[in-house]
Amino acid sequence: MRAYEQSFKPHGFGVGQILLTGEDIDNQHRRLNAASTLQQLLKVGAVPIINENDTTATAEICFGDNDRLVVYA
């Protein structure tokens, strides 16, 4: 996150990290909450950084989980 912050700061942008699990995408209520958070970050001019929430994911993380999350976020 520090690297993203340092890269965007000279261009006048802040960053905001969104950590998601597959459940955040599969569950409509949680998906809408994630979308709302994403919209708010964009509204305040922050660049969203979306990543897998490894600390709360209950299923074993498989190759491609981050790609799947970004597509649906």
Summary of the structure (lengths in Angstrom):
residues: 73
radius of gyration: 13.0
end to end distance: 18.9
largest distance: 38.3
contacts: 179
relative contact order: 0.23
helix: 53%
strand: 19%
